[in-house]
């Protein structure tokens, strides 16, 4: 499963989610800005633990982490996921 930490107002998050959708990748999306304060803090800590910085989007699949809209890394991630099937 692919998990994406994102903000509803972030253009790079929207671009990343669109890219994944266009490539047939289903993702569990956590919109940090829509969470209750306690859950928001927990989600921010989780995203930080993967990315090593406070940034969005953070895409996580197994041991692969993509921070920001990095088309090249996202393309490799899509290939990795498709090869698993």
C-alpha positions in Angstrom: 0.0 0.0 0.0 1.2 3.5 -0.8 0.7 6.1 1.8 0.8 9.8 1.0 1.0 12.6 3.6 -0.3 15.8 2.0 -2.0 19.1 2.5 -5.2 20.0 0.7 -3.8 23.4 -0.3 -0.4 22.1 -1.6 0.0 22.3 -5.4 2.8 19.7 -5.3 0.6 17.3 -3.3 -2.2 17.7 -5.9 0.3 17.1 -8.7 1.7 14.0 -6.9 -1.8 12.5 -6.2 -2.8 13.1 -9.9 0.4 11.4 -11.1 -0.3 8.4 -8.9 -3.9 8.2 -10.0 -3.0 8.5 -13.7 -0.6 5.6 -13.3 -3.2 3.4 -11.6 -1.7 3.6 -8.1 -4.2 3.6 -5.3 -3.0 5.5 -2.2 -4.0 5.9 1.4 -3.9 9.7 1.6 -3.6 11.5 4.9 -4.5 15.2 4.5 -2.7 16.6 7.5 -4.6 19.9 7.5 -7.9 18.1 7.9 -7.0 16.2 11.0 -7.9 17.0 14.6 -5.0 18.7 16.4 -3.8 15.6 18.2 -4.0 13.4 15.1 -2.4 16.2 13.1 0.6 16.3 15.3 1.0 12.5 15.1 0.7 12.6 11.3 3.3 15.3 11.1 5.7 13.3 13.2 5.1 10.2 11.1 5.8 12.1 7.9 8.9 13.7 9.5 10.2 10.2 10.5 10.0 9.1 6.8 11.3 12.3 5.2 13.7 13.6 7.8 12.2 17.1 7.4 8.9 18.8 7.5 7.7 18.7 3.9 4.8 17.5 1.8 4.0 15.5 0.0 5.7 12.5 1.5 5.0 9.2 -0.5 5.8 6.0 1.3 5.8 2.5 0.0 7.7 -0.3 1.7 11.3 1.1 2.1 10.8 3.8 -0.6 10.2 7.4 0.3 9.6 10.2 -2.1 9.5 13.8 -0.8 8.0 16.5 -2.9 6.9 16.1 -6.5 10.0 14.3 -7.9 8.8 12.9 -11.2 11.8 10.6 -11.7 11.5 9.0 -8.3 7.7 8.7 -8.6 8.2 7.0 -12.0 10.6 4.5 -10.4 8.1 4.0 -7.6 5.3 3.2 -10.1 7.6 0.7 -11.9 8.5 -0.9 -8.5 4.8 -1.3 -7.6 3.8 -2.6 -11.0 6.6 -5.2 -10.9 5.3 -6.4 -7.5 2.0 -7.4 -9.2 
